[in-house]
């Protein structure tokens, strides 16, 4: 049961990371017209809950333009931590249970 929880957590973090990565790529490619891009809006909707949490947790002097990058960095750190947790869990319960 714990392994399933770790897998779900890892998947949620992975989807959020890919959404933020895609949003950043479209930010660079689409330029000022990115807000009219459907794909950009979809990817922004994927990352918005995480960015709002980071915005609420950071002091006001952190610029709004830095929040997506900070969100990506924190999610990447969380993803790495969850991956190590999953590896440790798999080593403890046996690799056959992790397939």
BAFI-3210 file (N, C-alpha, C; in Angstrom, 3 decimals, decimal comma, padded with zeros to 6 digits):
// residues 99
n [1|2|3|4|5|6|7|8|9|10|11|12|13|14|15|16|17|18|19|20|21|22|23|24|25|26|27|28|29|30|31|32|33|34|35|36|37|38|39|40|41|42|43|44|45|46|47|48|49|50|51|52|53|54|55|56|57|58|59|60|61|62|63|64|65|66|67|68|69|70|71|72|73|74|75|76|77|78|79|80|81|82|83|84|85|86|87|88|89|90|91|92|93|94|95|96|97|98|99]
n.u [000,821|001,944|003,850|002,269|001,241|003,599|004,246|002,082|002,467|004,952|004,221|002,428|004,161|005,889|004,212|003,559|006,117|006,744|004,731|005,457|007,954|007,280|005,717|007,660|009,253|007,459|007,090|009,486|009,471|007,032|006,913|005,668|003,107|002,213|000,105|-002,152|-001,906|-003,150|-002,024|-000,104|-001,742|-003,004|-000,830|-000,041|-002,206|-001,819|000,478|-000,238|-001,514|000,663|002,457|001,001|001,025|003,768|004,077|002,528|004,045|006,456|008,370|007,193|009,043|010,183|010,188|007,388|007,930|009,917|008,788|007,736|010,171|011,327|009,349|009,632|012,225|011,846|009,923|011,413|013,416|011,763|010,829|013,176|013,737|011,492|011,920|014,275|013,205|011,419|013,213|014,572|012,434|011,759|014,067|013,830|011,396|011,766|012,670|010,893|008,360|008,207|007,832]
n.v [-001,194|001,256|001,480|001,924|004,446|005,962|005,642|006,994|009,585|010,140|010,104|012,284|014,404|014,136|014,690|017,353|018,487|018,040|019,582|022,186|022,356|022,199|024,504|026,436|026,058|026,789|029,388|030,536|030,025|031,057|033,673|036,973|036,447|034,239|033,914|033,610|031,152|027,928|025,547|026,501|027,655|025,368|023,950|025,820|025,682|023,170|023,485|025,546|025,098|024,250|026,352|028,352|027,445|027,683|030,433|031,368|030,473|031,783|034,764|038,176|039,689|038,095|037,963|037,770|036,701|034,888|032,803|030,518|029,254|028,724|027,042|024,885|024,041|023,276|021,236|019,450|018,749|017,518|015,395|013,927|013,227|011,622|009,603|008,429|007,560|005,652|003,811|002,957|001,812|-000,251|-001,799|-002,649|-004,154|-005,962|-006,629|-007,919|-007,126|-004,601|-004,448]
n.w [000,000|000,777|-001,185|-003,436|-002,804|-002,877|-005,564|-006,785|-005,788|-006,931|-009,627|-009,782|-009,199|-011,378|-013,588|-013,018|-013,184|-015,900|-017,048|-016,193|-017,413|-020,133|-020,264|-019,800|-022,077|-024,128|-023,343|-024,066|-026,838|-027,915|-027,099|-026,584|-027,364|-026,091|-024,273|-025,763|-026,793|-026,927|-025,947|-024,205|-022,243|-021,256|-020,178|-018,292|-016,594|-015,515|-013,945|-012,252|-009,604|-008,033|-008,325|-007,061|-004,426|-003,872|-004,227|-002,112|000,009|-000,169|000,579|000,067|-001,309|-003,214|-006,609|-008,831|-011,326|-010,826|-009,518|-011,049|-011,823|-009,331|-008,345|-010,124|-009,415|-006,718|-007,040|-008,562|-006,721|-004,817|-006,355|-006,794|-004,139|-003,538|-005,363|-004,355|-001,944|-002,889|-004,001|-001,691|-000,351|-002,110|-001,953|000,648|000,756|-001,230|-004,555|-006,263|-005,523|-006,485|-009,182]
ca.u [000,000|002,846|004,481|001,299|001,216|004,838|004,110|001,139|003,145|005,981|003,545|001,916|005,317|006,390|003,301|003,744|007,414|006,641|003,906|006,258|008,998|006,624|005,326|008,883|009,658|006,547|007,357|010,602|009,153|005,882|007,149|004,600|001,805|002,013|-001,171|-003,197|-001,612|-003,970|-001,156|000,507|-002,757|-003,206|000,338|-000,088|-003,224|-001,231|001,444|-000,759|-001,683|001,965|003,006|000,275|001,562|005,090|003,879|002,021|005,077|007,640|008,161|006,708|010,145|010,486|009,438|006,436|008,518|010,810|008,008|007,736|011,489|011,449|008,434|010,274|013,352|011,322|009,308|012,495|013,985|010,796|010,801|014,392|013,569|010,508|012,567|015,144|012,315|010,914|014,322|014,778|011,278|011,881|015,134|013,365|010,354|012,179|012,475|009,752|007,160|008,274|007,649]
ca.v [000,000|002,396|001,559|002,551|005,861|006,551|005,686|008,061|010,837|010,313|010,412|013,655|015,287|014,012|015,418|018,776|018,884|018,112|020,738|023,396|022,339|022,568|025,905|027,219|025,982|027,625|030,775|030,980|029,929|031,854|035,075|037,771|035,919|032,938|033,843|033,203|029,788|026,966|024,601|027,224|027,792|024,053|023,661|026,738|025,154|022,014|023,934|026,637|024,795|024,166|027,710|029,102|027,025|028,280|031,878|031,589|030,119|032,626|036,158|039,072|040,267|037,207|038,462|036,825|036,031|033,832|031,743|029,263|028,608|028,197|025,905|023,775|023,554|022,563|019,986|018,548|018,220|016,580|014,195|013,160|012,664|010,538|008,505|007,741|006,884|004,455|002,857|002,390|000,959|-001,455|-002,632|-003,218|-005,153|-006,905|-006,086|-008,550|-006,356|-003,278|-004,517]
ca.w [000,000|000,817|-002,498|-004,324|-002,450|-003,382|-007,021|-007,132|-005,496|-007,948|-010,881|-009,696|-009,328|-012,747|-014,468|-012,741|-013,732|-017,360|-017,368|-016,025|-018,427|-021,386|-020,152|-019,993|-023,484|-024,901|-022,965|-024,904|-028,261|-028,335|-026,789|-025,988|-027,777|-025,454|-023,562|-026,712|-027,205|-026,187|-025,253|-023,080|-021,198|-020,649|-019,349|-017,158|-015,671|-014,828|-012,946|-011,425|-008,173|-007,378|-008,290|-006,034|-003,128|-003,710|-004,058|-000,754|000,980|-000,309|000,991|-000,991|-002,086|-004,337|-007,762|-009,415|-012,489|-010,359|-008,873|-011,817|-011,744|-007,972|-008,276|-010,835|-008,608|-005,547|-007,488|-008,965|-005,480|-004,234|-007,204|-006,492|-002,795|-003,616|-006,087|-003,398|-000,999|-003,568|-004,101|-000,354|-000,075|-002,936|-001,403|001,902|000,564|-002,252|-005,898|-006,924|-005,201|-007,127|-010,634]
c.u [000,866|003,534|003,545|001,221|002,449|004,782|003,185|001,783|004,212|005,349|003,006|003,060|005,862|005,518|003,455|005,072|007,364|005,788|004,688|007,376|008,432|006,200|006,542|009,353|008,756|006,703|008,472|010,226|008,055|006,052|005,942|003,209|001,469|000,668|-002,332|-003,002|-002,369|-003,095|-000,476|-000,491|-003,020|-002,043|000,403|-001,099|-002,689|-000,309|000,924|-000,955|-000,361|002,601|002,291|000,749|002,922|004,961|003,409|003,107|006,301|007,346|007,785|007,841|010,629|009,585|008,536|007,030|009,464|010,064|007,968|009,079|011,721|010,546|009,046|011,410|012,872|010,674|010,361|013,173|013,067|010,744|012,018|014,264|012,586|011,101|013,498|014,329|011,789|012,003|014,558|013,648|011,358|012,985|014,692|012,352|010,707|011,801|011,297|008,462|007,107|008,059|006,274]
c.v [001,259|002,575|002,223|004,059|006,585|006,657|006,813|009,423|011,143|010,697|011,841|014,654|015,283|014,799|016,920|019,278|019,001|019,293|022,036|023,484|022,741|024,021|026,806|027,211|026,847|029,100|031,342|031,012|030,889|033,337|035,749|037,235|034,594|032,811|033,466|031,770|028,805|026,020|025,254|027,348|026,466|023,718|024,584|026,253|023,950|022,472|024,964|026,267|024,759|025,547|028,563|028,720|027,660|029,785|032,195|031,340|031,025|034,048|037,032|039,646|039,343|037,626|037,366|036,073|034,897|032,638|030,458|028,519|028,001|026,977|024,680|023,183|022,769|021,236|018,973|017,936|017,219|015,290|013,312|012,499|011,494|009,345|007,730|006,986|005,593|003,390|002,180|001,440|-000,350|-002,382|-003,325|-004,337|-006,204|-006,388|-006,709|-007,771|-005,027|-003,320|-004,165]
c.w [000,000|-000,537|-003,515|-004,061|-002,995|-004,904|-007,468|-006,900|-006,545|-009,294|-010,893|-009,856|-010,746|-013,723|-014,267|-013,314|-015,249|-017,797|-017,257|-017,057|-019,793|-021,395|-020,366|-021,434|-024,358|-024,563|-023,833|-026,392|-028,705|-028,030|-026,159|-026,325|-027,092|-024,755|-024,467|-027,193|-026,313|-025,368|-024,046|-021,926|-020,502|-019,718|-018,139|-016,121|-014,899|-013,702|-011,972|-009,949|-007,402|-007,268|-007,240|-004,632|-002,858|-003,495|-002,642|000,295|000,917|000,162|-000,214|-001,834|-003,205|-005,494|-008,338|-010,593|-012,093|-009,770|-009,722|-011,761|-010,360|-007,776|-008,939|-010,000|-007,390|-005,928|-007,929|-007,744|-004,808|-005,034|-006,923|-005,119|-002,804|-004,358|-005,166|-002,351|-001,621|-003,697|-002,759|000,008|-000,862|-002,429|-000,109|001,692|-000,481|-003,641|-006,621|-006,671|-005,942|-008,633|-011,048]
res [x|x|x|x|x|x|x|x|x|x|x|x|x|x|x|x|x|x|x|x|x|x|x|x|x|x|x|x|x|x|x|x|x|x|x|x|x|x|x|x|x|x|x|x|x|x|x|x|x|x|x|x|x|x|x|x|x|x|x|x|x|x|x|x|x|x|x|x|x|x|x|x|x|x|x|x|x|x|x|x|x|x|x|x|x|x|x|x|x|x|x|x|x|x|x|x|x|x|x]
***
